[in-house]
């Protein structure tokens, strides 16, 4: 190991023990060695998501009410007509550190990482944040922080009933007509991975809905990458753009060839 005396500075901290400096060839060899483990991790993550899609469901029979920007809404309303719903319980209410100017710092970091929800919507999935703060405070906070995701006010026992009466957590629901089912829940450090489109889809019962996924029979699946679009260009029911189909097919072919040859 290499010791960097410069990192010690004058603050009395011990010098940082840094890795060795090697040649480009040795660096690439080390990268390839680690890549084996990283690929195993990716495959294990995919297998875990496949197992998650096979978890049993719990029907939600209790009625819940929320306050939205336009007034009272139900849990059913939160789906916005889609089949899947992800609800993140964010701490923003009297008594939370930062109130009334800010939400919880951790929850705010999660909010800062949320990708554009149009990509989730394109996969029949709605993301909603929920807190106990009044709508006027939520609206003010969203404007100040530049957040655009839907955000409702909890008015009853919804948070307590679904494991997030304190701190934070992410619940996933599926709608079949008027019936609603709870399909997944993650909290604590599990929430650290949330924010990206792929990680959100991986915790839903339908997953990414691409043909490469190991999903139960009959689950919706479309050709890999073909549904992707610019977030301002999704059109419901539109066929994939022909040029993008050509580009994505070529890219997927190249990725698979590299993997087969061990060059990725």
ZAVEX-761756 format. One record per atom (N, C-alpha, C, CB): residue in one letter; x, y, z. Coordinates in steps of 0.1 Angstrom, whole numbers, plus 2048, in hexadecimal, padded with zeros to 3 digits. Glycine has a CB too. Layout:
// ZAVEX-761756
AXYZ ...
***
This chain:
// ZAVEX-761756
X8087F4800 X800800800 X80980C800 X7F780080C X8048177FA X80B8237F9 X80582D803 X80A8297EB X80E83480B X80A83D814 X80B84B80F X81383C821 X800853810 X80086180B X80186A816 X7F3863803 X80E86F819 X810878824 X809885822 X81F87A825 X807889815 X800895813 X7F2896818 X800898804 X7EC88A819 X7DE88981E X7DD88B82D X7D887C81A X7E888A834 X7E888C842 X7E589B846 X7F5887849 X7EB8A483E X7E98B2841 X7EE8B684E X7DA8B683F X7E88C0854 X7EC8C5861 X7E08C386B X7EF8D4860 X7D78BB868 X7CB8B9871 X7CD8AD87B X7BF8B7869 X7D98A787A X7DB89C884 X7D688F880 X7D68A0891 X7CF88E874 X7CA881870 X7D587886A X7BF883865 X7D386B86B X7DD862866 X7DD863856 X7DA85486A X7E8860851 X7EA860842 X7E185683C X7F885E83E X7DA859830 X7D284F82A X7DA844823 X7C985781F X7D6838825 X7DD82D81F X7D682A812 X7DC820829 X7DD82D807 X7D782C7FA X7DC81F7F3 X7DB8387F1 X7D581A7E9 X7D980E7E1 X7E68117DA X7CE80A7D8 X7EC8067D5 X7F98087CD X7F680E7C0 X7FF7FA7CB X8008157BA X7FF81B7AD X8068117A3 X8068297AC X7FF80C799 X804802790 X804806782 X7FC7F5792 X8097FE779 X80A80076B X7FC7FF765 X8147F7764 X7F9804759 X7EC803752 X7E87F4751 X7EC80A745 X7F27EC74E X7EF7DD74C X7EB7D7759 X7FC7D6746 X7F27DA764 X7EE7D4771 X7E07DA776 X7F97D777B X7DE7E7772 X7D17ED776 X7C67E676F X7D17FC773 X7C87E3762 X7BD7DD75A X7BB7CE75F X7C17DD74B X7C67C8763 X7C47BA769 X7BD7BA776 X7D27B476B X7BF7C477E X7B87C578B X7A97C8788 X7BE7D0794 X7A67D177E X7997D477B X7917C8776 X7987DF770 X7987C076D X7917B4768 X78E7AA773 X79A7AD75E X7977A977D X7957A0788 X7897A4791 X7A27A0791 X7887B1793 X77D7B679B X7707B5793 X77F7C579F X7717B6785 X7657B677D X75E7A877E X7697B876E X76579E780 X75F791782 X75579178E X76A786784 X75A797799 X7517987A4 X7457A27A2 X75979C7B1 X7487AC79B X73D7B6798 X7337B078F X7437C2791 X7377A8786 X72D7A177D X724797785 X73379A771 X72B79078E X724787797 X71A78E79F X72E77F7A0 X71E79A7A4 X7157A27AC X7097A77A4 X71C7AF7B1 X70B7AA797 X7007AE78E X6F67A378C X7057B4781 X6FC79778A X6F378B787 X6EB788794 X6FC77F783 X6F27897A0 X6EB7877AC X6E07917AF X6F57877B8 X6E279D7AB X6D87A87AC X6CC7A57A3 X6DE7B57A9 X6CF7A0797 X6C479D78E X6BC791793 X6CA799780 X6C3787799 X6BC77C79E X6B477F7AB X6C67717A2 X6B87897B3 X6B178D7BE X6A47957B9 X6B97977C7 X6A679D7AF X69A7A47AA X69079A7A4 X69E7AE79E X69478F79E X68B785799 X68477E7A4 X69377B790 X68B77C7AF X6857767BB X67A77F7C1 X68F7727C5 X67E78C7C1 X6757977C6 X6687977BE X67C7A47C6 X6697957B1 X65D7957A9 X6537897AC X66079579A X65977F7B3 X6517737B7 X64C7737C5 X6597677B4 X64F77E7CC X64A7807DA X63B77F7DA X64F78C7E0 X63577A7E5 X62777A7E6 X6227887E9 X6227717F2 X61578B7E5 X60F7987E7 X6067987F3 X60879C7DA X6047A47F8 X5FB7A6803 X5F07B07FF X6027AB810 X5E47AC7FF X5D97B57FB X5D77C0805 X5CC7AD7F8 X5D57CC800 X5D27D8809 X5C37DA808 X5DA7E4804 X5BD7D7813 X5AE7D9814 X5AA7E581B X5A87CD81B X5B37EB823 X5AF7F882A X5AF804821 X5B97FA836 X5A780D824 X5A681981C X5AF824822 X59881E81B X5B782B819 X5C083581D X5BE842816 X5CF83181B X5C084D81D X5BD85A817 X5CA863818 X5B186181E X5CC86A80E X5D887380D X5D3881809 X5E386E804 X5DB88B80B X5D8898805 X5E389B7FA X5D98A4810 X5DE89E7EE X5E68A27E3 X5E58B07E0 X5E38997D7 X5EC8B57D6 X5EB8C37D2 X5DC8C77CF X5F48C67C6 X5D48BD7CA X5C78C17C6 X5BC8BD7D0 X5C48BA7B9 X5C08B87DB X5B78B47E6 X5B98A57EA X5A98B67E1 X5AE89F7EF X5AE8927F4 X5B08877E9 X5A288F7FD X5B987E7EB X5BB8737E2 X5BC8667EA X5C78757D9 X5B985B7E3 X5BA84D7E9 X5C78467E5 X5AE8457E5 X5C983B7EB X5D58337E7 X5D382F7D8 X5D78277F0 X5C782B7D4 X5C48287C6 X5C88337BD X5B68247C5 X5C58407C1 X5C784B7B9 X5D684D7B7 X5C28587C0 X5DE84A7C1 X5ED84C7C0 X5F38447B4 X5F48487CC X5ED83A7AF X5F28327A4 X5F183A797 X5EA8257A2 X5E9844796 X5E784C78B X5E484477E X5F3855788 X5DC839780 X5D8831775 X5E1826772 X5D583976A X5ED826778 X5F781C775 X5F681077E X605822776 X5FD80577B X5FB7F9783 X6047F878F X5FE7ED77A X6107FF78E X6197FE799 X61B80C7A0 X6277F9794 X61D80B7AD X61F8177B5 X62A8157BF X61281B7BC X63381F7BF X63E81F7C9 X63C82B7D2 X64C81F7C2 X63B8297DF X6398347E8 X6458357F2 X62C8327F0 X64C8407F1 X6578437FB X65284C806 X6638497F4 X653847812 X64E84F81E X65A858822 X64A84682A X65986581F X66486E822 X66087682F X666878816 X66A878837 X66887F844 X66888E842 X67187B84E X65D894841 X65B8A3840 X64F8A6848 X65B8A8831 X6508AB854 X6458AE85D X64A8B5869 X63D8A1861 X6428BB871 X6468C287E X64E8B8886 X63B8C7885 X6598BC88C X6628B4894 X66D8AD88D X6598A989A X66D8AD880 X6788A8878 X6838B2877 X6738A386A X68F8AE878 X69A8B8877 X69A8BF86A X6A88B1879 X69A8CC86A X6998D485E X68C8DB85C X69C8CB852 X6818D6863 X6748DB861 X6748EA866 X66A8D386A X66D8F385E X6648F0853 X66B8F3845 X6588F8853 X6788F7846 X67F8FA83A X6838EE832 X68B90383D X6868E3838 X68C8D8831 X6858CB837 X69B8D7833 X6868C082E X6828B3833 X68E8AD839 X67D8AA827 X68D8A183E X698899843 X6A3899839 X69488A847 X6B089A83E X6BB89B835 X6BD88E82D X6C889E83D X6BB883833 X6BC87682C X6B1875821 X6BB86B835 X6A5878825 X69A87781B X69C881810 X68C87A822 X6A288D813 X6A4897809 X6AF8927FF X6A98A480F X6B988A804 X6C38857FB X6BC87A7F2 X6CE87E803 X6B38737F7 X6AB8697EF X6A48717E4 X6A28607F7 X69D87C7E8 X6958837DE X69E8897D3 X68E88F7E5 X6AA88E7D7 X6B48947CE X6B88897C3 X6C08997D5 X6B787D7C6 X6BC8727BD X6B186C7B4 X6C28677C5 X6A58717B6 X69A86B7AE X69B86E79F X68C86F7B3 X69C864797 X69D867788 X68F86C783 X6A185A781 X68F870777 X683876771 X67886B771 X68587B763 X66D86E777 X662864779 X65C85F76C X658869782 X65E866761 X658862754 X65D854750 X65C86C749 X669851753 X66E843750 X667838758 X67D842752 X66483B764 X65C83276C X64E831767 X65C83677B X64883D764 X63A83D75E X639835752 X63684B75C X644835749 X64482D73D X64381E73F X650831735 X64781A74B X64680C74F X63A809758 X653808756 X62F811757 X62380F75E X62581076D X61D80175B X62E819771 X63281B77F X631829784 X640815782 X62B82C78F X62A839795 X63283A7A2 X61C83D797 X63A8457A3 X6428477B0 X63B8537B7 X65184A7AD X6398517C4 X63385C7CC X63B85D7D9 X6248597CF X63E8697DE X64386B7EB X63786F7F4 X64E8777EB X63886B801 X62E86E80A X634872818 X62586180C X62E87C81D X63288282A X626886832 X63C88E828 X62888B83F X61D890847 X61D89F846 X61F88B855 X6258A583F X6258B483E X6198B8836 X6328B9838 X6138C4839 X6088C9831 X60C8CB822 X6028D5837 X6038CB819 X6068CD80B X60D8DB808 X5FA8CC803 X6098E5810 X60F8F280D X61E8F2810 X6098FD816 X6228EA81B X6308E981E X6388E0814 X6328E482C X6318D680F X6378CD805 X6398D47F8 X62E8C1803 X62F8DC7F4 X6318E47E8 X63C8EE7E9 X6248EB7E5 X63D8F47F4 X6488FE7F6 X6568F77F6 X646906803 X6568EC7FC X6638E47FD X6678DF7EF X6628D8806 X65E8DA7E7 X6618D57DA X6668E07D1 X6548CE7D4 X6608EB7D2 X6648F77CA X6728FB7CE X65A9027CB X6758FC7DB X6829007DF X68D8F67DB X6829017EE X68A8E97DC X6948DF7D9 X6948DA7CB X6928D47E2 X68B8DF7C3 X68A8DA7B5 X6858CC7B2 X6988DC7AF X67D8C77BC X6788BA7BA X66B8BA7B3 X6778B37C8 X6688B07AB X65C8B07A3 X6538A37A4 X65F8B1794 X65889A7AC X65088D7AE X6438907B5 X6588837B5 X6398887B3 X62C88A7BA X62F8887C9 X6218807B5 X6288907D2 X62B8907E0 X61E8937E7 X63789A7E4 X6198897EF X60D88A7F6 X60F88B805 X60387F7F2 X60488F80C X60489081A X5FD884820 X5FD89D81F X60387D829 X5FD871830 X5F387783B X608868837 X5E787283B X5DD877844 X5D886D84E X5D187D83D X5DC86084D X5D7856855 X5E284C85A X5CC84E84E X5E083F85B X5EA836860 X5F282F855 X5E382B868 X5F1835849 X5F882E83E X60782B841 X5F7837831 X60E835846 X61C833849 X61F829853 X62384084D X61782985E X61981F869 X615811864 X610823875 X60A81085C X606803857 X6107FD84E X5F8805850 X618805847 X6217FF83D X630801841 X61F805830 X63280184E X640800853 X64880D853 X6477F684C X642818852 X64A825851 X644830859 X64C829843 X64082C866 X63A83786E X64683F874 X63283087A X65283B873 X65E843876 X66984086C X662840885 X67284986B X67C848861 X676848853 X68583C863 X67B83F84B X67783F83D X676831837 X681848834 X67082F82C X66E822826 X667823818 X66781982F X669819810 X663819803 X65A80D801 X66E8187F8 X64D80F7FF X6438047FC X6408047EE X637807805 X63D7F77E9 X6397F57DB X62B7EF7DB X6447ED7D4 X6237F47D2 X6157EF7D1 X6127EB7C3 X60B7F97D7 X6097E27C1 X6047DE7B3 X5F57DF7B3 X6097D07AF X5F07E57A8 X5E17E67A7 X5DC7DD79C X5DD7F57A4 X5D27D57A0 X5CB7CD796 X5BC7D1796 X5CC7BD799 X5B87DA78D X5AB7E078E X5AA7E979A X5A07D578E X5A07E57A3 X59E7ED7AF X5A67E67BB X5907EE7B2 X5AB7DB7B9 X5B37D47C4 X5C17D97C4 X5B27C47C2 X5C67DB7D0 X5D47DF7D2 X5DB7D67DB X5D47EE7D9 X5E87D37D7 X5F07C97DE X5FE7D07E2 X5F27BD7D6 X6027CD7EE X6107D17F2 X6197C67ED X6117D3802 X6237C97E6 X62C7BF7E0 X63A7BF7E6 X62C7C17D2 X63F7CB7EB X64D7CC7F0 X64E7D77F9 X6567CD7E4 X6597D6802 X65C7E180B X66B7E180E X6547E0818 X6717ED80E X67F7EE811 X6817FB81A X6887EE805 X68A7FA823 X68D80682C X69B806830 X683806838 X69E810838 X6AC81183E X6B6812832 X6B0805847 X6C180B833 X6CB80C829 X6C680781B X6D880482D X6BC7FF81B X6B67FB80E X6B1806806 X6AB7F1811 X6AE81180C X6A981D805 X6B58247FE X6A282680E X6C1821802 X6CC8287FC X6CD8277ED X6D9824802 X6C981B7E8 X6CA8187DA X6BE81F7D2 X6CA8097D8 X6B48247D9 X6A98297D2 X6AC8377CB X69D82B7DB X6A583A7C1 X6A68467B9 X6A88447AA X6B284E7BF X6AF83A7A7 X6B1837798 X6A682F793 X6BE830796 X6A3831786 X69882A77F X69981B781 X69782E771 X6A581677E X6A780777E X6A580278C X6B5804779 X6AA808797 X6A88037A4 X69A8037A8 X6B180B7AE X69380E7A4 X68480E7A7 X67D8037A0 X67E81C7A3 X680801793 X6797F678C X67C7E8792 X67C7F777D X6887E7797 X68D7DA79C X6857D67A9 X69B7DA79E X67F7DF7AF X6787DB7BB X6697DA7B9 X67A7E67C6 X6647DC7AC X6567DB7A9 X6537CC7A5 X6527E479E X6467C87A6 X6437BB7A2 X6457B7794 X6347B87A6 X6447C178B X6467BF77C X6547C1778 X63D7C8774 X65C7C7780 X66A7C977D X66C7D3771 X6717BC779 X6777D176A X67A7DA75F X6727D7752 X6897D975B X66B7CB752 X6627C7748 X66A7C673A X6577D1746 X6767C173B X67E7BE72F X6807AF72D X68B7C672F X6827AB721 X68179C71E X68C794724 X68279A70F X69779B728 X6A279372E X6A078F73C X6AF79B72D X696795743 X693793751 X68D785753 X68B79E757 X69078075F X68A773763 X67D77776B X69476B76C X672777764 X66577B76B X65B76F76A X660788765 X65176F772 X647765771 X640765764 X63D76677C X63A75A760 X634759753 X628763752 X62E74A751 X627769746 X61C772744 X61F781748 X61076E74B X62A78374E X62E791752 X631799746 X63A79175C X62E7A6745 X6317AE739 X6407B0737 X62A7BC73B X6447AE72B X6527B0728 X6537B571A X65A7A2729 X65C7BE717 X65E7C470A X66D7C3707 X6597D3709 X6707C46FA X67E7C36F6 X6877CD6FE X6807C66E7 X6937C8701 X69C7CF70A X6A07DD703 X6A97C770C X6A07E770B X6A47F5708 X6997FC6FF X6B17F5700 X6917F56F8 X6897FB6ED X67F8056F2 X6817F06E6 X67A8046FF X67180D704 X67781A709 X669807710 X68481B70A X68B82770F X688833706 X69A82570F X68783E70D X68584B705 X68A85770D X67584C702 X68A862706 X68D86F70E X681871717 X68F87B704 X683877723 X67887872C X66D881728 X67E87D73A X66F88971E X664892719 X65E88C70C X66A8A0716 X662880709 X65D87B6FC X65586E6FD X6698786F3 X652869709 X64A85D70A X63B860705 X64A858718 X6368576FD X6298586F8 X62284A6FA X62885C6E9 X61784A702 X61183E706 X60C8376F9 X60584170F X60F82A6F9 X60B8216EE X6138236E1 X5FD8256EB X61D82C6E1 X62582D6D4 X62F8226D3 X62C83B6D5 X63181E6C6 X63A8146C3 X6498196C5 X63980E6B5 X6528116C8 X6608156CA X66581C6BD X66980A6CE X66D8276BF X67382E6B3 X67C8246AB X67A83A6B8 X67A82469E X68181A696 X69081C696 X67C81C687 X694829696 X6A382C697 X6A98276A4 X6A683A695 X6A182A6AF X6A68256BC X6A78166BD X69D82B6C7 X69D8106B7 X69D8016B7 X6AA7FC6B1 X6917FB6B0 X6AE8026A5 X6BA7FE69E X6C78016A7 X6BC806691 X6C780C6AD X6D38106B5 X6D48076C2 X6D281F6BA X6C98056C9 X6C97FD6D5 X6CC7EF6D2 X6BC7FF6DC X6C77EA6C7 X6CA7DC6C3 X6D97DA6C0 X6C27D86B6 X6DF7E46B9 X6ED7E36B6 X6F57E46C3 X6F17EE6AD X6F17EC6CC X6F87EE6D9 X6F77E16E1 X6F27F96E1 X6EB7DB6E2 X6E97CF6EA X6F27C36E4 X6DA7CB6EA X6F27C36D6 X6FA7B86D0 X7097BA6D3 X6F87B96C0 X70E7C76D3 X71C7C96D7 X71F7C66E5 X71F7D86D4 X7157C96EE X7187C56FC X7197B66FE X70C7CB705 X7107AF6F7 X7107A06F9 X71D79A6F3 X70479A6F2 X7227A06E8 X72E79B6E2 X73A79D6EB X7317A16D4 X73A7A96F1 X7457AC6FA X7457A3706 X7447BB6FF X7397A070B X737797717 X73C789713 X72979771C X738784707 X73C777703 X74B776701 X7367746F5 X7527816FD X7607816FB X768785708 X76478A6F0 X761788712 X76778C71F X76E79A71E X771782722 X7687A3715 X76E7B0714 X7677BB71B X76F7B3705 X75C7B7722 X7547C2728 X7597C5737 X7457BF728 
***
